[in-house]
């Protein structure tokens, strides 16, 4: 199997569900705790593009930082959002699961099936 990785926030229920979904299938992904490790903006923009999912699904618009940064109503590219998320990782929706060159925002966790 290709390299399996999850962008994970252990404090997030949806992220824990995604990790558990993989583990229940006997898979042990590499865990990238994006809140503690530095986000590479170029990598993130690439992942968003590979997912085929709309950018808005990756943005946590209910976060205080979203309002403070004046992002409401702004049309951002994946690259622009990735640069912002690199400095404000709480704005990134999770979990993101990567399997080789396939990517999915696993909300709900069952979406992981699309890339296995």
N, C-alpha and C positions, 0 to 999 in steps of 0.2 A: 504494500500500500504506500501511497505517496506520503510525504510529510504532512502530519496533522497538527494543527496549532489552533489554540483558542485565545482570543483577546478577552481577558476575564477580569471581572471585579468580584472578589469573593464576598463582598457585602451586599451584592445585588441578587435578589431571588431568581430573576430570569437568567442571569449569568450562571448561577449555581445549578439551575435546572438544565441548562445547556451542557455543562460539564458532566453532570450526572447522566444525562442522556447518552453521551459518548461512552462513559464508563460502564453503563449498563449493557452496552454493546461489546464490551471487552476491549475498548480502545482507550489508550492513555495518551492524550495529546500533549504537546509541549504547551505549557501555560505561560502566556505573556500578560503579566499584571500591568496593564497600561497606565494605571494611576501611580504606580511606583517606579516603573521603568520609563525611560524617555521614548516618546512617540517619534518615529521618523515620518515627517509629513509627506514625503514622496511615496513611501511605502503605503501609508494610509490612503492617499489619493488613488494609488494603483489598486488597492483592495476594493475601494468603493466602486471604481470603474469595472473591475472584474466581476463584481457581484451581479451587475445588471439591475440592481435595485435602485429606486430613486434616492437621490442624496438626502431628501428630507427625512427618510427613515433612519438615517444615521445620526440625526441631530436631536439632542435632548432639549427641546425648546421650552420645557417647563423648569429648567434650571435657572437660578438667580443670575448666574453669569451670562446667560443668554440675553436677558433683559439689560443687564449692566453694560454689556458690550454693544448694545443697540442693534442686535441682529434681526429683530423682528421685522418682517417685510423685506429684508434684503435678499436679493437673488445672488447666491454664491455658487461658484464652481466647486467641484470636488477638491481641487488644489487649494483654493482659498479657504474652504472649511478645514481642510487638513492642517494648514498652517495655524489656524485659530485653535483647533483641537490639540495641536502639539503643545501649546501654551496653556490650554484650559481643558485638560482631558475629561473633566466631568461632563462636558458637552457631548461626548461621544456615546452613542447608544451601544449596548452590548447584549449578548456576546457576539463577537464576530468569529466565525469558524472558517479556517482555511484548510483545504485538502489539495495539496499540489497547486495547480493553477485555478482551482475552483474556490469561490468565496460565497458565504451566505451570512446575512445578519439573522441569527437564529432566534427569532421572536415570532412564533413560539419555537420551542426546542425541536419540534418535529420537522422544521424546515431543514435541519441538518441532513435529512435523508436525501435532499436534492443534490448533495455533493459527495455522498459516500459511494 
